[in-house]
Amino acid sequence: FLARVMQSQRIPVLLYIRTSLDEASILTLQSLGYRLIEADDWEQAEVLCQIWQPDLLVANAAVPNCKLNNLRCVWVDPHDSQEVLAKAVNSAIALGTV
């Protein structure tokens, strides 16, 4: 029982590559209660993925051949509004029932 209660209070973790999100997008996702982990590049993202086991990858480019391929992804367009980004991330998290 306690494990389920603790699991339901878990904060979803999003991994993103530094160039994928601007400051406004980062602040929007943080205000929605997500924990954000920033990677400088795809190699660092692989390492962080193994450590943090994020729920979602937010990126603006295709994922190269790496261990991140099993991670659910949301592709973002830098020209999209913060509202569009928030809806996409919320939908992806809801589908994964984090």
C-alpha positions in Angstrom: 0.0 0.0 0.0 2.7 2.5 1.0 4.6 1.8 -2.2 1.6 2.8 -4.3 1.0 6.0 -2.3 4.7 7.0 -2.7 4.5 6.1 -6.4 1.5 8.3 -7.0 3.4 11.3 -5.5 6.3 10.8 -7.8 7.3 13.8 -9.8 7.7 13.1 -13.5 11.3 13.6 -14.8 11.9 15.1 -18.2 15.3 14.9 -19.9 16.2 17.4 -22.6 19.1 18.4 -24.7 20.3 21.9 -23.9 19.5 23.2 -27.4 16.0 21.8 -27.4 14.3 24.2 -25.0 14.6 27.9 -24.4 14.4 29.6 -21.0 10.6 30.3 -21.2 9.9 26.6 -22.1 12.0 25.4 -19.2 10.2 27.8 -16.8 6.8 26.6 -18.1 7.6 22.9 -17.6 9.0 23.6 -14.1 5.8 25.6 -13.2 3.8 22.5 -14.2 5.7 20.5 -11.6 8.1 18.5 -13.8 11.7 17.8 -12.7 14.0 18.8 -15.6 17.4 17.3 -16.3 19.5 19.0 -18.9 22.1 17.2 -21.0 24.7 19.0 -23.1 24.6 16.5 -25.9 23.3 13.0 -26.8 26.2 11.2 -25.1 25.6 12.9 -21.8 21.9 12.2 -22.2 22.6 8.5 -22.4 24.5 8.6 -19.1 21.9 10.8 -17.4 19.2 8.4 -18.7 20.8 5.5 -17.0 21.1 7.4 -13.7 17.8 9.3 -13.5 15.6 7.0 -15.6 13.5 9.9 -16.9 9.9 9.5 -18.0 10.2 11.5 -21.1 12.7 12.9 -23.6 12.0 16.4 -24.9 14.0 17.1 -28.1 13.9 19.1 -31.2 15.8 16.6 -33.3 15.7 12.9 -34.1 17.3 10.7 -31.5 20.5 9.2 -32.9 21.2 5.5 -32.6 21.7 5.2 -28.9 20.2 3.8 -25.7 17.7 6.6 -25.6 15.6 4.9 -28.3 13.5 3.1 -25.6 12.6 6.4 -23.9 9.3 8.0 -24.9 9.9 11.2 -26.7 8.1 14.5 -27.4 9.4 16.4 -30.4 9.2 20.1 -30.0 9.4 22.9 -32.5 11.3 25.9 -31.2 8.6 28.1 -32.8 5.7 26.5 -30.8 4.2 28.4 -27.9 4.7 27.3 -24.3 1.0 26.3 -24.3 1.6 23.9 -27.2 4.7 22.5 -25.5 2.8 22.0 -22.2 -0.1 20.2 -23.8 2.3 17.9 -25.7 4.3 17.0 -22.6 1.2 16.6 -20.4 -0.4 14.3 -23.0 2.7 12.2 -23.3 3.0 11.9 -19.5 -0.7 11.0 -19.1 -0.3 8.3 -21.7 2.6 6.8 -19.8 0.6 7.0 -16.5 3.7 8.1 -14.5 
